[in-house]
């Protein structure tokens, strides 16, 4: 059974950093484009990072570019380094693996940026 499990969320002050992890069981992520999404309360889910496969080329929306970094640690783990966090970064963060009709989501990890 394929599972993605996110971890690393929590409460952080503005300007702080968090490292989120996404660990897969039952599947190798090497051939999957990997994405991180977030969903703020009352808002639609939005993408915040992508790592293409097999090139590993990354891309980000303007809202997080220069502050967030997606990385592949190994074939079953992807991380999202988040720096200089802002209150508007608050939300539940999800990792997503999707290719050719296969799609997997994790359960999400909550990030709260607040004083």
C-alpha positions, 0 to 999 in steps of 0.5 A: 500500500502506498502512503505519503506521510508529512511531518515537521509542521508546527508553530513558528514566529514570523521570520523563522524557519521550518523543514517539512519532510515527506516520506513514502512507503510502498513506492519509489518517488524517483520517477514522480514529479513531486509537489508541495501544496498548502491550504490556508483556512477558508482558501483553496489548495495552492501549489508552493513547490515542484521538483520535476522528474527525472531532471529534478528541476524545481520551480516555485510561485512568486509568493514563496520563491527565494524562501522555500526550497524543495529537495529530494533526499533519496528515492523515498523522501522529499523535503521543503525547507521554508525560511523567512516565514510569514503569517500568510504562509500559515496552512496545512502543507501536503506533499503530492506525487503524480504521474500518468494516472497515478496520484498520491497525497499525504495527510498534511502537516499544519504550519502556523506562523504567528507571534 
